[in-house]
Amino acid sequence: MSSQVYIFALLTALFWGIVPVVNKRGLAIGGNPLQCALTMVSVTLVVFWVLLLGTQPGEDLFAHLSVRSVCIFGLAGFAGTALGRVTSAAGVDRVGATINSAALSSRPLIATLIAMLWLGEPAKPPLFAGIFLLVAGVVTLVFSKGGNITGWRKRELWIPLMGATVFALGNVIRRFGLSTTPLPVLEALVINQTAAFSALAGYGLIWRRSQVLSAPRRSYLFFSISGVLGAIALFSMFEALDRGPIAIVDPLVGTQSLFTILVAYFVLHDLERITLRLIVGATLVVLGASIIIAFDTVLK
């Protein structure tokens, strides 16, 4: 398997790891999860349209588009992006960026099980050993007494865990679409983000208009920065999924919690608590990812 799979997957983890930290700053000054999600998706949609129009000749644009590909990537955008962004932002707000990212790291196990049952992707014992360490790291992080300095309730973990589930589902759908349709990555991204934007804008501007329009202007700056970082992360993830199986890509992307903890330690010391157990949990996540890389699982 090409080393590009690992590079793109880890780049995704890096940028997704920074996003919650930036979002936490925006939420701390009065922003809200729906506004955060809608702003991020809007920015990434603009970025991908600019890239698409700038890199592909007009006559070749969406040459391979079909109703089937629109449905596949549209569904991925609704589940893995629209629902995922809202629940992730809500998790950052309620439990903290570090704990939220830790809980999201349970996504690889969910995604691998879905991929095995739906896509028929193989998985060998070493892969499960790596996933086990990732999950063990998540558990350690969850009970580390880290996260929001003001505290949080353990029952609130259902929010990031729901985010992990919809993100995992979205990744599997994208992998299915990239492997069964001839649609280029950038075109798939545009469809994905357009569907997510339509869902969030429709819900936000019709039923939750006050949440979107009443937020402090400065919070839009933070969420816009997150949108740019998220665009880079999503592009990297699509490139990784286009080159390798989800059983390899998703566990590596799940190491985003390690990067979140590292960045939060330096810039969120006034909002979140970093404990020794957080560091231990992060170490377990790194070990899990290392095992996955060492025992490369290749589709036969």
C-alpha positions in Angstrom: 0.0 0.0 0.0 1.2 3.5 -0.9 2.7 5.6 1.9 0.4 8.4 0.7 -2.5 6.7 2.5 -0.7 7.2 5.8 0.4 10.7 5.0 -3.1 11.9 4.0 -4.7 10.1 7.0 -2.4 11.7 9.5 -2.7 15.1 7.9 -6.4 14.7 8.4 -5.9 13.9 12.0 -3.6 16.9 12.5 -6.1 19.4 11.1 -9.1 17.8 12.6 -7.2 17.9 15.9 -6.7 21.7 15.7 -10.3 22.4 14.7 -11.9 21.7 18.1 -9.4 24.0 19.9 -10.3 26.9 17.5 -14.0 26.1 17.9 -13.7 26.1 21.7 -12.5 29.7 21.5 -15.4 30.7 19.4 -17.9 28.9 21.6 -16.4 30.4 24.7 -17.2 34.0 23.6 -20.8 33.3 22.8 -21.0 31.2 19.7 -23.3 28.2 19.5 -23.0 24.7 17.9 -25.4 25.2 15.0 -23.7 28.5 14.0 -20.3 26.8 14.3 -21.4 23.9 12.0 -23.1 26.1 9.4 -20.1 28.6 9.3 -17.6 25.7 8.9 -19.6 24.0 6.2 -20.1 27.3 4.3 -16.4 28.1 4.3 -15.4 24.6 3.2 -18.0 24.6 0.4 -16.6 27.9 -1.0 -13.0 26.5 -0.8 -13.9 23.3 -2.6 -15.9 25.2 -5.3 -12.9 27.5 -5.9 -10.5 24.5 -6.1 -12.8 22.7 -8.5 -13.4 25.6 -10.8 -9.7 26.5 -10.8 -8.4 23.0 -11.5 -10.8 21.5 -14.0 -11.8 22.7 -17.4 -15.5 23.7 -17.8 -16.2 21.0 -20.3 -14.9 18.3 -18.0 -16.8 19.5 -14.9 -19.0 16.8 -13.5 -18.6 14.7 -16.6 -19.0 11.5 -14.6 -21.9 12.8 -12.5 -24.9 10.5 -12.0 -28.0 10.3 -9.9 -26.4 7.4 -8.0 -23.2 9.4 -7.1 -25.3 12.4 -6.0 -27.3 10.2 -3.7 -24.3 8.5 -2.2 -22.2 11.6 -1.5 -25.3 13.6 -0.6 -26.1 11.1 2.0 -22.5 11.1 3.3 -22.7 14.9 3.5 -25.9 14.9 5.5 -24.8 12.1 7.9 -21.0 12.5 8.1 -20.8 16.3 7.7 -24.0 18.1 8.7 -25.0 15.9 11.7 -21.3 15.2 12.5 -20.3 18.9 12.6 -23.3 19.9 14.8 -22.8 17.1 17.3 -19.0 17.6 17.4 -19.4 21.3 18.1 -22.0 20.6 20.8 -19.6 18.1 22.4 -16.8 20.7 22.4 -19.2 23.1 24.1 -20.5 20.7 26.7 -17.5 18.5 27.7 -14.5 20.3 26.2 -12.4 20.0 23.1 -10.1 17.3 24.6 -12.8 15.0 25.9 -14.9 15.5 22.8 -12.0 14.5 20.5 -11.2 11.5 22.8 -14.7 10.2 22.5 -14.7 10.8 18.7 -11.6 8.5 18.6 -14.0 5.6 19.2 -15.1 6.1 15.5 -12.5 3.6 14.1 -14.1 0.7 15.8 -17.6 1.7 14.5 -16.3 2.4 11.0 -14.4 -0.9 10.8 -17.3 -3.0 11.8 -19.6 -1.2 9.3 -16.9 -1.6 6.6 -16.5 -5.3 7.3 -20.2 -5.9 7.2 -21.1 -3.6 4.3 -18.0 -3.3 2.1 -16.5 -6.7 2.9 -13.1 -5.2 3.9 -10.8 -7.7 5.6 -9.4 -7.2 9.1 -6.6 -9.3 10.7 -5.9 -9.7 14.4 -3.1 -7.1 14.5 -5.6 -4.5 13.3 -8.0 -5.3 16.1 -5.1 -5.0 18.5 -4.5 -1.5 17.3 -8.1 -0.6 17.5 -8.3 -2.1 21.0 -5.4 0.2 22.1 -7.2 3.2 20.5 -10.4 2.4 22.4 -8.4 1.8 25.6 -6.9 5.3 25.1 -10.3 6.8 24.7 -11.6 5.2 27.9 -8.6 6.5 29.8 -9.2 10.0 28.4 -12.9 9.9 29.2 -12.2 9.2 32.9 -9.2 11.5 33.2 -11.1 14.3 34.9 -9.9 16.6 32.1 -12.0 18.7 29.7 -13.9 21.8 30.7 -12.6 23.4 33.9 -16.2 24.1 34.9 -16.9 20.4 34.8 -19.3 18.2 32.8 -21.6 15.2 33.4 -20.6 11.8 32.1 -24.1 11.3 30.6 -23.2 14.2 28.2 -20.8 11.8 26.5 -23.6 10.6 24.4 -23.1 13.8 22.3 -19.6 13.1 21.1 -20.3 9.4 20.9 -23.2 10.2 18.6 -20.8 12.3 16.6 -18.4 9.4 16.3 -21.2 7.2 15.0 -22.4 9.6 12.3 -18.8 10.4 11.3 -18.1 6.7 11.0 -21.2 6.2 8.9 -20.2 9.1 6.7 -16.7 7.7 6.1 -18.0 4.3 5.1 -20.5 5.9 2.7 -17.7 8.0 1.1 -15.4 5.0 0.8 -18.2 3.1 -0.9 -18.8 6.0 -3.3 -15.2 6.5 -4.1 -14.7 2.8 -4.8 -17.9 2.3 -6.9 -18.2 5.5 -8.9 -15.8 7.3 -11.2 -16.4 10.7 -9.6 -13.1 12.6 -8.9 -12.4 13.5 -5.2 -13.0 17.2 -5.6 -16.3 16.7 -7.3 -17.3 14.2 -4.5 -16.3 16.8 -1.9 -18.4 19.5 -3.5 -21.5 17.3 -3.5 -20.8 16.2 0.1 -20.5 19.8 1.3 -23.4 21.1 -0.8 -25.7 18.5 0.8 -24.4 19.4 4.3 -24.8 23.1 3.7 -28.3 22.7 2.3 -29.4 20.7 5.4 -27.8 23.0 7.9 -28.9 26.2 6.2 -32.5 25.0 5.8 -32.7 24.0 9.4 -30.8 26.9 10.8 -32.4 29.7 8.8 -35.9 28.4 9.0 -36.2 26.9 12.5 -33.2 28.3 14.4 -32.7 31.7 12.7 -32.0 33.4 16.0 -29.1 31.1 16.9 -27.4 31.7 13.6 -27.9 35.5 13.5 -27.6 36.6 17.1 -24.1 35.2 17.8 -21.2 37.6 18.4 -19.5 38.6 15.2 -16.1 37.7 16.5 -17.1 34.1 16.9 -17.6 33.8 13.1 -13.9 34.5 12.7 -13.0 31.5 14.8 -15.5 29.2 13.0 -14.3 30.5 9.6 -10.7 29.6 10.5 -12.0 26.1 11.5 -13.8 25.9 8.2 -10.5 26.4 6.3 -8.7 23.9 8.5 -11.6 21.5 8.0 -11.5 21.9 4.3 -7.8 20.8 4.3 -8.7 17.9 6.6 -11.7 16.7 4.6 -9.7 16.9 1.3 -6.9 14.9 2.9 -9.4 12.3 4.2 -11.0 11.9 0.8 -7.6 11.4 -0.8 -6.7 8.8 1.9 -10.0 6.9 1.4 -9.4 7.0 -2.4 -6.1 5.2 -1.9 -6.7 2.7 0.9 -9.3 0.8 3.0 -11.3 2.4 5.7 -10.0 -0.1 8.2 -6.6 1.6 7.9 -7.6 5.2 7.2 -10.2 5.7 9.9 -8.1 4.5 12.9 -5.3 6.8 11.8 -7.7 9.7 11.5 -8.9 8.8 15.0 -5.6 9.9 16.4 -6.9 13.5 16.1 -7.4 13.5 19.9 -3.7 13.4 20.4 -3.2 16.5 18.4 -6.1 18.2 20.2 -4.6 17.5 23.6 -1.2 18.8 22.5 -2.6 22.1 21.1 -5.1 22.6 23.9 -2.3 22.2 26.5 -0.7 25.4 25.1 -3.8 27.5 24.1 -6.7 26.4 26.2 -5.2 26.4 29.7 -7.8 28.9 30.8 -10.7 26.8 29.6 -9.7 23.1 29.9 -7.8 20.9 32.3 -5.0 18.7 31.0 -4.2 15.8 33.4 -1.7 12.9 33.5 -4.5 10.5 32.5 -5.0 12.5 29.4 -1.4 12.1 28.5 -1.6 8.3 29.2 -4.7 8.0 27.1 -3.0 9.9 24.2 0.0 7.5 24.5 -2.3 4.5 24.1 -3.8 6.2 21.0 -0.4 6.6 19.5 0.5 3.0 20.2 -2.7 1.8 18.6 -1.9 3.8 15.4 1.6 2.5 15.3 0.4 -1.1 15.4 -2.0 -0.4 12.6 0.8 1.1 10.4 3.2 -1.7 11.3 0.7 -4.5 10.4 -0.6 -3.0 7.1 -3.9 -4.6 6.2 -4.3 -4.8 2.4 -7.5 -5.5 0.5 -7.2 -8.8 -1.3 
